[in-house]
Amino acid sequence: MTIDAFLAKHQLDVNYQSFAQKWFNPLVHAIFEHHKSAEKPLYVGINGCQGSGKSTLADYLAMCLHEDYALQVVVCSLDDFYLPAESRQQLARTVHPLLSTRGVPGTHDVTLLEQVLLHCQQSTTLTPLANPRFDKASDNPFPRHQWPQITLPVDVVLFEGWCWGVRSQDSEALATPVNTLEQNKDTSGDWRRFVNTQLLHHYEPLYALMDLWVMLKAPSFDAVAQWREQQEAKLRASISSDKGTKVMSPEQVLQFIQHFQRLTEHGLKTLPAYCDWVYELDYNRDIHTLSGKLAGD
């Protein structure tokens, strides 16, 4: 993919090219150097709250690693592993009504997620595997025949997600609601305890597969509403309007993001300590500081 095609795909202006060259090209080179010394595919976890640009970053890294270093790269998004709407409705009936809404830990197919991650470690296999794709407009996975096949052997796996890398909270932190959603619709705390348990037992064990961690750190949760609405506006503009779509209005976005507030704020406080590269963003999503354990290497 050329840079022009990349900019067009992500609806970016030409200024993104110089921005990415300044901030992200050193990361591309660092990933390549770490890959050279690894005896297995290199796994890179990318965390960023909704609308922070993590999927764009993952695609940019993949493009550069392939074009500049001829590496075979697989890009995975946590958003592509959401359970179908009917499965989430079943969780809503049996566990808690809030689980009908996709987003939090417990609403993903973690069995498939682990299968894909482990598949990428293989050099050859007789059984092909596809990389899932989720259609947010219909709120269901795309048909399996539309999922791209994973070509082996894989050199680098880039896995991005809004809560990817975030650790579970202790019971005391769960006691107090963080917003009106939790206060009014999770009065018993059953939903947030379920989410926390899922994170602890099914997501955190997979973090051990990651060799390097990158974070796009928002200035605060207040920025998420603005960024998430911009993201949804792009989605509204990219699809035809019909009764089958599930695109949200601005008011629905404000309600929707409350599902993510607890873990987003927890991640902003705790995750930087685990990360190798931390890009600190301002409210315009411009990077003003680079820190982390390996930043500057």
C-alpha positions in Angstrom: 0.0 0.0 0.0 1.3 3.5 -0.9 1.1 6.3 1.6 -1.5 8.0 -0.6 -3.7 4.9 -0.5 -3.2 4.7 3.3 -4.2 8.3 3.8 -7.3 7.8 1.6 -8.3 4.6 3.4 -8.2 6.3 6.8 -9.6 9.7 5.6 -6.4 11.5 6.7 -4.8 14.7 5.3 -1.3 14.9 4.0 0.0 16.3 7.4 -0.4 12.8 8.9 2.6 11.6 6.8 5.1 14.0 8.5 3.5 13.4 11.9 3.8 9.6 11.5 7.4 9.8 10.2 8.4 11.9 13.3 6.7 9.8 16.0 6.1 6.3 14.6 8.9 5.6 12.2 11.3 5.1 15.1 8.9 2.6 16.6 8.8 0.8 13.2 12.5 0.4 13.3 12.5 -0.7 17.0 10.0 -3.4 16.2 12.1 -4.6 13.3 15.2 -4.7 15.6 13.4 -6.7 18.2 12.0 -9.1 15.6 15.6 -9.8 14.4 16.6 -11.0 17.8 13.4 -13.1 18.4 13.1 -16.7 17.6 9.4 -16.5 17.2 6.9 -14.1 15.8 7.0 -10.7 17.7 3.8 -9.8 19.4 3.1 -6.1 19.9 0.1 -5.0 22.1 -1.4 -1.6 21.3 -3.7 0.2 23.8 -5.7 3.3 23.3 -9.1 4.5 24.3 -11.9 4.8 21.7 -11.0 7.3 18.9 -7.4 7.6 20.0 -6.1 6.4 16.6 -4.8 2.9 17.6 -6.2 1.1 14.6 -4.7 3.8 12.3 -1.4 3.3 14.1 -1.5 -0.5 13.8 -2.2 -0.2 10.0 0.6 2.3 9.6 3.1 0.1 11.5 2.0 -2.9 9.4 2.4 -0.9 6.1 5.9 0.3 7.0 7.1 -3.1 8.3 6.0 -4.8 5.1 7.1 -2.1 2.7 10.4 -1.2 4.4 11.5 -4.6 5.9 9.5 -7.1 3.9 7.9 -8.6 7.1 4.7 -10.6 7.1 2.5 -8.8 9.5 -0.9 -9.7 11.0 -3.1 -6.9 12.4 -5.7 -8.0 14.9 -8.3 -5.8 16.6 -10.1 -6.7 19.8 -13.2 -5.1 18.2 -13.2 -7.8 15.6 -13.7 -10.5 18.3 -17.1 -9.3 19.6 -19.7 -12.0 20.2 -22.7 -11.9 17.8 -25.7 -9.9 19.0 -27.7 -13.0 19.9 -24.8 -14.4 22.1 -24.7 -11.1 23.9 -28.5 -11.1 24.3 -28.1 -14.5 26.0 -25.6 -13.0 28.4 -28.0 -10.2 29.0 -30.7 -12.7 30.0 -28.6 -15.0 32.1 -26.0 -12.6 33.7 -26.8 -8.9 33.4 -28.8 -6.8 30.9 -25.9 -4.4 30.3 -24.0 -7.3 28.5 -26.2 -6.9 25.5 -24.0 -3.9 24.6 -20.7 -4.8 23.0 -17.5 -3.4 24.4 -16.5 -4.6 27.8 -14.6 -7.8 28.7 -17.0 -10.7 28.5 -18.5 -9.6 25.2 -15.7 -11.0 23.1 -15.1 -14.5 21.8 -11.9 -15.1 23.8 -11.6 -18.7 22.7 -11.3 -17.6 19.1 -9.0 -14.7 20.1 -6.6 -17.2 21.8 -6.9 -19.5 18.8 -5.8 -16.8 16.4 -3.0 -15.6 18.5 -1.6 -19.1 19.0 -2.1 -19.9 15.3 0.3 -17.0 14.4 3.1 -18.7 16.3 3.1 -21.6 13.9 5.5 -21.8 10.9 3.2 -24.1 8.8 -0.2 -25.7 9.4 -2.5 -28.0 7.4 -5.5 -26.1 8.8 -5.9 -22.5 7.5 -7.3 -19.9 9.8 -9.0 -16.6 9.1 -8.7 -13.3 10.9 -12.1 -12.3 12.2 -13.9 -9.1 11.1 -16.8 -7.5 12.9 -19.4 -5.3 11.2 -20.3 -2.5 13.7 -23.0 -1.3 11.4 -25.0 -4.5 11.8 -23.6 -5.3 15.3 -22.6 -8.8 14.2 -19.5 -10.5 12.7 -19.1 -10.4 8.9 -19.8 -13.7 7.3 -16.8 -16.0 7.8 -16.1 -16.3 4.1 -15.3 -12.6 4.2 -12.6 -12.9 6.8 -9.0 -12.6 5.5 -6.9 -15.7 5.6 -3.7 -15.6 7.8 -0.6 -16.3 5.8 2.1 -18.2 7.6 4.8 -17.8 8.7 4.0 -14.6 10.5 6.8 -12.2 11.5 4.9 -9.6 13.6 1.5 -9.6 15.2 0.0 -6.2 16.0 -2.9 -6.6 18.4 -4.9 -3.4 19.3 -7.8 -2.8 21.6 -9.3 -0.2 23.9 -8.8 -2.3 27.0 -6.0 -4.5 25.8 -3.3 -4.6 28.5 -5.5 -3.2 31.2 -5.4 -5.3 34.4 -8.4 -6.1 36.7 -9.3 -4.0 39.7 -9.5 -5.0 43.3 -12.9 -5.4 45.0 -12.7 -2.1 46.8 -12.4 -0.2 43.5 -15.6 -1.9 42.2 -17.7 -0.8 45.2 -18.5 2.8 44.1 -20.2 3.6 40.7 -18.1 5.8 38.4 -21.1 7.2 36.4 -24.9 7.3 36.1 -24.9 4.1 34.0 -23.4 2.1 36.9 -25.4 4.0 39.5 -28.8 3.5 37.8 -28.4 0.2 35.8 -25.8 -1.7 37.9 -27.0 -1.0 41.4 -25.9 -4.4 42.7 -22.5 -4.2 41.0 -23.0 -7.6 39.3 -22.2 -6.3 35.9 -18.9 -4.6 36.8 -17.9 -7.6 38.9 -18.6 -10.0 36.0 -16.5 -7.8 33.7 -13.7 -7.6 36.2 -13.7 -11.4 36.6 -13.6 -11.9 32.8 -10.7 -9.6 32.5 -8.8 -11.4 35.2 -9.3 -14.9 34.1 -9.6 -14.7 30.3 -7.8 -11.6 29.0 -4.9 -11.1 31.4 -3.4 -14.6 30.7 -3.2 -13.6 27.0 -1.2 -10.5 27.7 1.8 -12.8 28.4 2.0 -13.5 24.7 2.8 -9.8 24.0 6.5 -9.0 23.7 6.2 -5.2 23.5 3.5 -2.8 24.6 2.5 0.6 23.0 0.0 3.0 24.5 -1.7 6.0 22.9 -2.6 7.8 26.2 -5.5 10.1 26.2 -5.4 13.3 28.4 -8.5 12.1 30.2 -11.8 10.3 29.7 -13.4 13.6 28.8 -11.7 13.5 25.5 -13.3 10.1 24.7 -16.7 11.5 24.0 -15.4 13.9 21.4 -13.2 11.3 19.7 -15.9 8.6 19.8 -18.4 10.8 18.2 -15.9 11.7 15.4 -15.3 8.0 14.9 -19.1 7.3 14.7 -19.5 10.2 12.3 -17.0 8.6 9.9 -19.0 5.4 10.1 -22.3 7.2 9.4 -20.7 8.8 6.4 -19.3 5.6 5.1 -22.5 3.5 4.9 -25.8 3.9 3.3 -28.7 4.7 5.6 -31.2 1.9 6.0 -33.1 0.1 8.7 -30.4 -2.6 9.0 -27.7 -0.3 10.3 -26.7 0.1 14.0 -24.9 3.4 13.8 -25.3 5.6 16.8 -26.6 9.2 17.2 -24.5 11.7 19.2 -26.8 11.2 22.2 -26.4 7.4 21.9 -22.6 7.8 21.8 -22.6 9.6 25.1 -24.6 6.8 26.7 -22.5 4.1 25.0 -19.1 5.4 26.2 -20.2 5.1 29.9 -19.8 1.4 29.5 -16.1 2.0 29.0 -15.4 4.7 31.5 -14.3 2.5 34.5 -11.6 0.5 32.6 -10.5 3.5 30.5 -9.8 5.6 33.6 -8.2 2.6 35.3 -6.0 2.0 32.3 -4.9 5.7 32.1 -3.7 5.5 35.7 -2.1 2.1 35.7 -1.1 0.9 32.2 1.8 3.3 31.4 4.0 1.6 34.0 3.8 -1.6 31.9 4.4 -0.1 28.5 7.5 0.2 26.4 6.3 3.2 24.4 3.7 5.7 25.7 2.6 8.4 23.4 0.8 11.1 25.4 -1.9 12.8 23.4 -3.6 16.2 23.8 -7.3 16.9 23.1 -6.6 17.2 19.4 -4.9 13.8 19.4 -1.5 15.4 18.8 1.4 13.8 20.5 3.2 16.0 23.0 5.4 13.6 24.9 7.0 10.2 24.3 7.9 8.1 27.3 8.1 4.4 28.3 10.6 1.7 29.2 12.1 1.5 25.6 11.3 5.0 24.3 14.3 6.5 22.7 16.1 3.2 22.1 
